[in-house]
Amino acid sequence: MEGAPGWMFEALSGMGFGESAWRMFHPKRMSSGRMNLERAKRDGRRFLNPVATSIGGFSMMFDVVPEMLFGRAARVPQGALGPFKTDARVYETAPESGLRVTWMGHSTSLIEMDGVRLLIDPVWEERASPSRWAGPKRFFAAPLALEELPRIDAVIVSHDHYDHLGAETIRRLAGLENLRNARWITACGVEKILEELGVATERCTVLDWTESARVGEVTVTALPARHFSGRSLFNRFETLWASFALVGPRHRVYYGADSGEWDGMGDIGAEFGPFDLTMLEIGASNPLWADIHMGPEGAVRSFGQLGGAGLLMPIHWGLFDLALHGWREPIETMFAEEGLRLWSPTPGEPTEVVGREEVRSEWWR
């Protein structure tokens, strides 16, 4: 299945197819009174989305397989990208602005924020797949070796899909000295996967939607997202998926993870904003599964619903072939949007967030 887009793997798995640096308190539910922001509901063993959501089924294959086989979109780069290389010496000095982000590609980022370092959805694998031999292959090598990571205070894993939770990555991170004291913050049920991969149970902090944990001076709150979970045909929806608000004394960041549009975005912005940086997915979208992947147009609308403050950082693009669109198409759409304050750095380049100052790297052209 070399070259097959990653939606096939999502389909098969879920679409019907220093110690003092962190402080954790017992997960606490916020009391906002906003009806859209509440703990996750279940139907038996299955978690439910915050609003009615169409996930799709195997019948979708009849719509997409012809496009996969005969479509003309350039879903992968025609030439080599990069190489991109992170200068790890940068991490020896704290960011002057107090907020610096290193985007490693797709949804993986290292966030340095108000004195803490947070590693988000780490995937260093060659493929976003259960197999080493088949599945979506990365477009460029990881800019930084895992062993070169600076001290990490917490790792946040939003959900269990292969492009957000890399099994071998987790195994290696669990044994690294620079993560010896890190908290592992994740949504309900995902901690079992982390533990199977070598993360000590006592290091895991499990959050339901609206629950929070503290890392240094930053409060991490799990919030609803409109998506799904599952790493096989047989366990879809059995672990929770989440977005996250990161609130420190000087900065606020929203990490949307994977989500379709939904009417709770306004409540998130009102409760936790205004955000200095809003990280929203733009790739892997298609009208057939718009409920679970918002795409670039949806990201623009969601950014406005979240308050439209600060800067919008596109994520979930530029590394894996996970849909039927051209690999550049999502970012081209974002760049063409008039009046949008965009923050889109070069992969692997530690970049400070300075006020409302845009960053528009064109590494992808």
Residue pairs with C-beta under 8 A, 6 or more apart in sequence:
1 8
1 134
1 135
2 134
2 137
3 76
3 321
4 68
4 134
4 135
4 136
5 68
5 75
5 136
5 321
5 322
5 323
5 324
6 128
6 129
6 135
6 136
6 163
6 284
6 320
6 321
6 322
6 323
7 15
7 64
7 284
7 286
7 289
7 322
7 323
7 324
8 17
8 68
9 128
9 129
9 130
9 135
9 136
9 162
10 17
10 161
10 284
10 322
11 17
11 56
11 58
11 60
11 61
12 233
13 130
13 161
13 162
13 230
13 231
13 232
13 233
13 236
14 55
14 161
14 228
14 229
14 230
14 236
14 237
15 55
15 56
15 57
15 60
15 228
15 289
16 55
16 56
16 57
16 58
16 60
17 56
17 57
17 58
17 60
17 61
17 233
18 151
18 181
19 181
21 116
21 151
21 153
21 181
21 215
21 216
22 116
22 153
22 154
22 181
22 182
22 183
22 214
22 215
22 216
23 214
23 215
23 216
24 183
24 205
24 213
24 214
24 215
25 212
25 213
25 214
27 205
27 206
27 207
27 208
27 211
27 212
27 213
28 211
28 212
29 39
29 208
29 210
29 211
30 37
30 210
30 212
30 221
30 271
32 210
32 267
32 271
34 264
34 267
34 270
34 271
36 50
36 224
36 262
36 263
36 264
36 267
37 209
37 210
37 223
37 224
37 264
37 267
37 268
37 271
38 209
38 210
38 224
39 208
39 209
39 210
39 211
40 47
40 48
40 188
40 208
40 209
40 224
40 240
41 47
41 48
42 48
45 237
45 238
46 236
46 237
46 238
47 188
47 189
47 229
47 237
47 238
47 239
47 240
47 241
48 237
49 224
49 226
49 227
49 228
49 262
50 209
50 224
50 225
50 226
50 262
50 264
51 226
51 262
51 263
51 264
53 226
53 228
53 260
53 291
53 292
54 289
54 291
55 228
55 289
55 291
55 292
56 288
56 289
60 288
60 289
63 288
64 286
64 288
64 324
67 324
68 324
71 324
73 324
73 325
73 326
73 329
74 326
74 327
74 328
75 321
75 323
75 324
75 325
75 326
75 327
76 139
76 321
76 327
77 139
77 327
80 140
81 139
81 140
81 363
81 364
82 140
82 141
82 143
82 347
83 140
83 141
83 143
84 140
84 141
84 143
84 346
84 347
84 348
84 349
84 363
85 143
85 144
85 348
86 102
86 143
86 144
86 148
86 348
86 349
86 350
87 350
88 144
88 148
88 149
88 150
90 350
91 112
91 117
91 150
91 350
92 150
94 112
94 115
95 112
95 350
95 352
96 352
97 352
97 353
97 354
98 113
98 114
98 115
98 248
98 250
98 251
99 111
99 112
99 113
99 114
99 250
99 251
99 253
99 276
99 277
99 352
99 353
100 111
100 112
100 113
100 350
100 351
100 352
100 353
101 109
101 110
101 111
101 112
101 277
101 313
101 345
101 350
101 351
101 353
102 109
102 110
102 143
102 144
102 348
102 349
102 350
102 351
103 109
103 313
103 315
103 345
103 347
103 348
103 349
103 351
104 110
104 142
104 143
104 144
104 347
104 348
105 138
105 139
105 140
105 142
105 143
105 318
105 319
105 347
105 348
106 123
106 128
106 163
106 283
106 315
106 316
106 317
106 318
106 319
106 320
107 120
107 121
107 123
107 158
107 163
107 164
107 257
107 258
107 281
107 315
107 316
108 119
108 120
108 121
108 122
108 123
108 124
109 119
109 120
109 121
109 279
109 315
110 117
110 118
110 119
110 120
110 149
110 150
110 152
110 350
111 117
111 118
111 119
111 120
111 246
111 253
112 118
112 350
113 218
113 246
113 248
113 251
113 253
114 216
114 217
114 218
114 248
114 249
114 250
114 251
115 216
115 217
115 218
115 248
116 153
116 154
116 215
116 216
116 217
116 218
116 248
117 150
117 151
117 152
117 153
117 154
118 152
118 153
118 154
118 155
118 156
118 215
118 218
118 220
118 246
119 149
119 152
119 154
119 155
119 156
119 173
119 182
120 155
120 156
120 158
120 255
121 156
121 157
121 158
121 164
121 165
121 257
122 155
122 157
122 166
122 169
122 170
122 173
123 162
123 163
123 164
123 165
123 166
123 169
124 142
124 146
124 166
124 168
124 169
124 172
125 138
125 162
125 166
125 167
125 168
125 169
126 132
126 137
126 138
127 134
127 135
127 136
127 137
127 138
128 135
128 136
128 138
128 162
128 163
128 166
128 320
128 322
129 135
129 136
129 162
130 162
130 231
130 232
135 162
136 163
136 320
136 321
136 322
137 320
137 321
138 319
138 320
139 318
139 319
139 320
139 327
140 319
140 347
142 348
143 347
143 348
143 349
144 348
146 169
146 172
146 173
146 176
147 176
149 176
149 178
149 179
150 178
151 178
151 179
152 178
152 179
152 182
153 181
153 182
153 183
153 215
153 216
154 182
154 183
154 184
154 185
154 215
154 220
155 173
155 179
155 182
155 183
155 184
155 185
156 185
156 186
156 220
156 244
156 255
157 164
157 165
157 184
157 185
157 186
157 187
157 190
157 194
158 164
158 186
158 187
158 225
158 241
158 242
158 243
158 244
158 255
158 257
158 258
159 165
159 187
159 190
159 225
159 227
159 229
159 239
159 240
159 241
159 242
159 257
159 258
160 189
160 190
160 193
160 229
160 230
160 231
160 239
160 241
161 229
161 230
161 231
161 258
162 231
163 316
163 320
163 322
164 257
164 258
165 190
165 193
165 231
167 197
170 193
170 194
170 197
170 198
170 199
171 197
171 198
173 179
174 197
174 198
174 199
174 200
175 198
182 203
183 203
183 204
183 205
183 213
183 215
184 191
184 194
184 199
184 203
184 204
184 205
185 204
185 205
185 207
185 213
185 215
185 220
185 222
186 194
186 204
186 205
186 206
186 207
187 206
187 207
187 208
187 209
187 222
187 239
187 240
187 241
187 242
188 206
188 207
188 208
188 239
188 240
189 229
189 238
189 239
189 240
190 206
190 229
190 239
190 240
191 199
191 201
191 204
191 206
192 239
193 231
193 239
194 204
195 201
195 204
205 213
207 213
207 220
207 221
207 222
207 242
208 222
208 240
209 222
209 223
209 224
209 240
209 242
210 221
210 222
210 223
211 221
211 222
212 219
212 220
212 221
212 222
213 219
213 220
214 220
217 248
217 249
218 246
218 247
218 248
219 245
219 246
219 247
219 248
220 244
220 245
220 246
221 244
221 245
221 247
221 272
222 242
222 243
222 244
223 242
223 243
223 244
223 245
223 268
223 272
224 242
224 243
224 262
224 264
225 241
225 242
225 243
225 256
225 257
225 258
225 259
226 259
226 260
226 261
226 262
226 291
226 292
227 241
227 257
227 258
227 259
227 260
227 292
228 236
228 237
228 241
228 292
229 235
229 236
229 237
229 238
229 239
229 240
229 241
230 236
230 237
230 238
230 239
241 257
241 258
242 257
243 254
243 255
243 256
243 257
243 259
243 268
244 254
244 255
244 257
245 252
245 253
245 254
245 255
245 268
245 271
245 272
246 252
246 253
246 254
246 255
247 272
251 276
251 277
251 353
252 272
252 273
252 274
252 275
252 276
253 275
253 276
253 277
253 278
253 279
254 268
254 269
254 272
254 273
254 275
254 277
254 278
254 279
254 306
255 279
256 278
256 279
256 280
256 281
256 302
256 315
257 281
258 281
258 292
258 293
258 316
259 281
259 292
259 293
259 294
260 290
260 291
260 292
260 293
260 294
260 298
261 290
261 294
261 298
261 301
261 302
263 305
265 302
265 305
265 306
266 305
266 306
268 306
269 275
269 305
269 306
269 307
269 309
270 307
273 306
273 307
273 309
274 307
274 309
274 310
275 306
275 307
275 309
275 310
276 309
276 310
276 311
276 353
277 310
277 311
277 313
277 343
277 353
278 303
278 306
278 310
278 311
278 312
278 313
279 313
279 315
280 294
280 299
280 302
280 303
280 312
280 313
280 314
280 315
281 293
281 294
281 295
281 299
281 314
281 315
281 316
281 317
282 294
282 295
282 296
282 299
282 314
282 315
282 316
282 317
282 330
282 331
282 333
282 334
283 293
283 295
283 316
283 317
283 318
283 322
283 323
283 325
283 330
284 293
284 316
284 317
284 322
284 323
285 293
285 294
285 295
285 296
285 298
285 323
285 325
285 330
286 293
286 295
286 323
286 324
286 325
290 298
293 316
293 323
294 301
294 302
295 330
296 314
296 329
296 330
296 331
296 333
296 334
296 337
297 333
299 312
299 314
299 334
300 312
300 334
300 337
300 340
303 312
303 340
310 341
310 356
311 341
311 342
311 343
311 353
311 356
311 357
311 358
311 359
312 334
312 340
312 341
312 342
312 343
313 342
313 343
313 344
314 330
314 331
314 334
314 342
314 344
317 327
317 330
317 331
318 327
318 331
318 347
318 364
319 347
321 327
328 364
328 365
331 344
331 364
334 340
334 342
334 344
335 342
335 360
341 356
341 358
342 358
342 359
342 360
343 353
343 358
343 359
344 359
344 360
344 361
345 351
345 359
345 361
346 361
346 363
347 363
349 361
351 359
